[in-house]
Amino acid sequence: MDNLRDHQEPMKKVEQMVLKHLNGIAVVASTGVTNAHAESLNAKIQKVKRMAHDYRNMGSFKNDVYFHCGGLSMYFGRTSSTTK
């Protein structure tokens, strides 16, 4: 009987987690909208952060994020191919 109780505890945690996020689960199921775009953007920002290792100030980091994630081009008057 102890073995059964040991298996019930993890399931109770899963139940609590599902109930806590039930509204979000319902929205995804009914609309198909997810936060995948935000997660992708966050991954790109983290990559920029790893590439530079350190910035002298927050403004430099912010400009670098805008450049890499904003679809900017180094050539004046052209847009980046990543914006298409």
Phi, psi and omega in degrees: 000327178297325180298322179294317179296325179297328180277339181284327183300311177299325179292326177294323178294320178296317179300315179297320180295316180296316180295323179295324184255017186300321180297315179296321178297319180294320180296314179297318182294323184273328184253335183080003180277131179232179177262025183299322180296316179296319179295321178295316178297318178298320178297320178295318179297318178296325178294317177300317180298319179291322182296322186271337180066316183202144177238148178292324179210168184293330180298320179295318178296315180299316179297320179295319178296315178301319182295311185283328185256350184265004178072027180278157179241151177283347181261123183299133176089357180243149174260157181287154179288345181284347181275350183281000000 
